[in-house]
Amino acid sequence: MSEGFLTKRFLSQEVKPGEPLFLSMFLGKQSFQYSISTNGFKNVVELCDEHFVGHAFHWNDAINFFVKNHQLQLKHFEKVNIVLLNNDFTMTPEAFVQESEIRKILHFTTGASNTASLIQHHVQNARFSFTVESELLSCLEKTFPQACIRHSGAVSLHQLFNNHSLVNSEVFLNIGEHFIELAARNKSDVLFYNVFDFENNEDVLYYLLFMMEQFNLNPLLVRLRLAGQRAADDDLIKSIKKYVKQVDFGAHDPALNFSDEIKKLPSHYYFTLFNQHLCEL
């Protein structure tokens, strides 16, 4: 297959001239998503989902192409939220604050460069730290000055404790194109969070069930919530339900309003993209 972008775009009604716009972006593994909203992120009027096909993928070139192709640089946004997904992260106790020590942990556990930019969030009683290549961060900040940049894991964990559809669940599984985010919690603390690449449905089942085994979570009793662009009748979802008996889907903040076209999508689609503005980390 030739290299290039595969695009899904959902447009909506016209926005009134001069109406303030708000931008949410998700930068995944070889994928972009963005939504444009009005009324402080509450009215979602445009959604775009792009996946890069091929092997030669450079973030800076891709971002420049993506922004110009959709003319985002021509719009004025009151606020911009950007979520990044990568494997260069770690979680430490809240009191563990020395940047040099966190960098050592990141380098040892993930191979993250010591010259990469370090960003940190507070999640429950933990500190979520991740690195972004300085060239990529500079590109984002140049394109979107004053943007709030977060890691997808921090957003997922925040939602696991605060989203109305997740607060009674113990495990959260967000299924991407070729990756999953897997998180677990008890009543007040984060038990687990990680990102895994996968090639087939068996890989996802292995990661999910092995994590449950490690934390003594009974698949017959645990409450699992799913997100991502997989339909309820997808083969992977059916396989998960054979092992985990209490399975449901995450849902967007009920305060959000969507254009008619976007409203047709299941409520667990684009979960991180639509809910990231709720996180003040």
C-alpha positions in Angstrom: 0.0 0.0 0.0 1.4 3.4 -0.9 2.2 6.0 1.8 -0.3 8.8 2.7 -3.2 9.8 4.9 -6.5 8.0 5.2 -9.0 10.7 6.3 -12.4 10.6 7.9 -14.0 14.0 8.3 -17.4 14.9 9.8 -18.5 18.4 9.2 -21.4 20.3 10.7 -23.5 23.4 10.4 -21.9 26.7 9.7 -20.3 28.5 12.6 -21.4 32.1 13.1 -18.8 34.7 12.0 -16.7 35.8 15.0 -17.9 33.0 17.2 -15.1 31.8 19.5 -13.6 28.5 18.5 -11.9 25.8 20.6 -9.6 23.1 19.3 -8.9 19.6 20.7 -6.2 17.4 19.2 -5.1 13.8 19.7 -1.7 12.7 18.4 -1.5 9.0 18.5 0.8 6.5 16.9 0.7 7.5 13.2 -2.7 9.1 13.6 -4.2 12.5 14.1 -7.6 13.5 15.4 -9.0 16.9 16.0 -12.4 18.4 16.9 -13.5 22.0 16.7 -16.0 23.3 19.2 -17.9 26.4 20.3 -19.2 27.4 23.7 -16.1 26.5 25.6 -15.6 23.0 24.0 -19.3 22.1 24.7 -20.7 22.2 21.2 -18.6 20.0 18.9 -19.1 21.2 15.3 -16.3 19.4 13.4 -14.4 16.2 13.7 -11.5 14.8 11.7 -9.6 11.5 12.0 -6.5 10.8 9.9 -4.2 7.7 9.8 -0.9 7.6 8.2 -0.3 4.6 5.9 3.3 3.6 5.3 6.6 3.5 7.1 8.3 6.8 6.7 6.6 8.9 9.4 8.1 12.1 10.8 6.0 14.0 13.3 7.1 17.5 12.4 6.4 17.1 8.7 3.1 15.3 9.4 1.9 18.1 11.7 2.7 20.8 9.2 0.9 18.9 6.5 -2.1 18.1 8.8 -2.5 21.8 9.9 -2.1 23.2 6.5 -4.3 20.6 4.8 -7.2 21.4 7.1 -6.4 25.2 7.2 -6.2 25.1 11.0 -3.5 27.8 10.9 -6.1 30.2 9.4 -8.5 29.9 12.3 -8.2 31.7 15.6 -8.8 29.5 18.6 -9.6 30.8 22.1 -8.0 27.7 23.6 -6.2 24.6 22.3 -5.8 21.3 24.1 -3.4 18.7 22.7 -3.1 15.1 23.9 0.0 13.0 23.0 0.3 9.2 23.1 3.8 7.7 23.5 5.5 5.1 25.6 8.0 7.5 27.2 6.2 7.9 30.6 6.4 6.9 34.2 4.3 7.2 37.3 5.8 8.0 40.7 4.6 8.9 44.2 3.5 12.5 44.5 6.3 13.3 46.9 8.9 12.1 44.3 9.5 15.4 42.8 13.2 15.7 41.7 13.3 16.1 38.0 16.8 14.5 37.7 15.6 11.3 39.4 12.5 11.1 37.2 14.6 11.5 34.1 16.8 8.7 35.2 13.8 6.4 35.7 12.4 7.4 32.3 15.7 6.7 30.6 16.1 3.4 32.4 12.6 2.1 31.8 11.7 3.6 28.4 15.0 4.7 26.9 13.7 8.3 26.7 16.3 10.8 25.7 17.8 13.0 28.5 17.5 16.0 26.1 13.7 15.5 25.5 11.3 17.9 27.2 9.8 16.7 30.4 6.1 17.4 31.2 4.4 16.3 34.5 0.8 16.0 35.7 -0.9 15.2 39.0 -3.2 12.2 38.9 -4.9 11.1 42.1 -2.0 10.5 44.5 0.6 10.0 41.8 2.8 12.1 39.5 2.5 11.3 35.8 5.7 12.3 33.9 6.4 11.9 30.2 8.9 13.2 27.7 8.4 14.8 24.3 11.1 15.2 21.8 12.1 18.9 22.0 11.8 19.3 18.2 8.2 18.0 18.3 7.3 20.2 21.3 8.8 23.2 19.6 6.8 22.5 16.5 3.5 22.3 18.5 4.2 25.4 20.5 5.1 27.4 17.4 2.0 26.2 15.6 -0.3 26.5 18.6 1.1 29.0 21.2 -0.3 28.7 24.7 -1.6 25.2 23.9 -2.2 22.9 26.9 -0.3 19.6 26.2 -1.1 16.4 28.1 -0.3 12.7 27.9 -3.2 10.5 26.9 -2.6 8.4 30.0 -3.1 11.3 32.4 -6.4 12.1 30.7 -7.5 8.4 30.7 -6.7 8.1 34.4 -8.4 11.4 35.2 -11.5 10.1 33.4 -11.4 6.8 35.2 -11.9 8.6 38.5 -14.2 11.4 37.3 -16.2 10.5 34.2 -19.8 9.7 35.1 -19.7 6.5 33.0 -16.4 5.2 34.5 -16.4 6.0 38.2 -17.9 2.6 39.2 -15.5 0.6 37.1 -12.1 -0.9 38.0 -10.6 -1.4 34.5 -10.5 0.9 31.5 -9.5 -0.3 28.0 -9.1 2.3 25.2 -8.6 0.5 21.8 -6.7 2.4 19.1 -5.7 1.5 15.6 -2.7 -0.7 16.6 -2.4 0.1 20.3 -4.3 -0.1 23.5 -4.3 1.9 26.7 -5.0 -0.2 29.7 -5.7 1.2 33.2 -6.9 -0.2 36.5 -7.9 1.4 39.8 -9.1 0.6 43.3 -11.4 2.9 45.3 -8.9 5.8 45.6 -5.6 5.0 43.8 -4.2 4.1 40.4 -3.2 0.4 40.3 -1.9 0.2 36.7 -1.5 2.1 33.5 0.3 1.2 30.3 0.3 1.4 26.5 0.7 -1.7 24.4 1.1 -2.2 20.7 -0.8 -5.1 19.3 -1.1 -7.0 16.0 -4.2 -9.1 16.6 -7.1 -9.6 19.0 -5.2 -12.3 20.9 -2.6 -9.8 21.9 -5.3 -7.5 23.4 -6.8 -10.4 25.4 -3.4 -11.5 26.7 -2.5 -8.0 28.0 -6.0 -7.5 29.5 -6.2 -10.9 31.3 -2.6 -10.9 32.4 -3.0 -7.5 34.0 -6.1 -8.7 35.8 -4.3 -11.8 37.0 -1.4 -9.7 38.4 -3.8 -7.5 40.4 -6.1 -10.3 41.5 -9.0 -8.9 39.5 -11.6 -11.6 38.9 -12.8 -11.4 35.3 -16.2 -12.7 36.4 -16.6 -9.8 38.8 -14.5 -6.9 37.6 -16.3 -4.0 35.9 -14.6 -3.1 32.6 -15.3 0.0 30.5 -14.3 0.2 26.9 -13.5 3.2 24.6 -12.2 3.6 21.1 -13.4 3.2 17.5 -14.7 -0.4 17.8 -18.4 -1.2 17.3 -20.2 -3.2 20.0 -20.4 -6.2 17.6 -16.7 -6.1 16.7 -15.0 -9.5 17.0 -12.5 -8.2 19.6 -15.4 -6.9 21.8 -17.1 -10.3 21.5 -13.9 -12.1 22.5 -13.5 -9.8 25.5 -17.0 -10.5 26.7 -16.3 -14.3 26.7 -13.9 -13.8 29.5 -15.0 -10.6 31.3 -18.7 -10.6 32.2 -19.3 -7.0 33.3 -18.4 -5.0 30.1 -19.8 -1.7 29.2 -18.8 1.3 27.1 -17.5 4.7 28.3 -19.6 7.8 27.4 -18.9 11.4 26.8 -19.7 14.1 29.3 -23.5 14.6 29.1 -22.9 18.4 28.8 -21.4 18.0 25.3 -23.5 18.7 22.3 -22.8 17.3 18.8 -23.7 18.2 15.3 -26.2 15.8 13.7 -23.6 13.9 11.7 -21.2 13.4 14.7 -24.1 12.5 16.9 -24.6 9.3 14.9 -21.3 7.9 16.2 -21.4 5.7 19.3 -20.7 7.6 22.5 -17.5 5.7 23.3 -15.8 6.8 20.0 -13.1 9.5 20.3 -13.4 9.3 24.1 -10.1 10.9 24.9 -10.4 13.6 22.2 -13.9 14.8 23.4 -13.2 14.6 27.1 -9.7 16.0 27.5 -11.0 19.5 28.1 -12.5 18.3 31.4 -9.0 17.5 32.8 -7.3 20.3 34.8 -4.1 18.5 35.6 
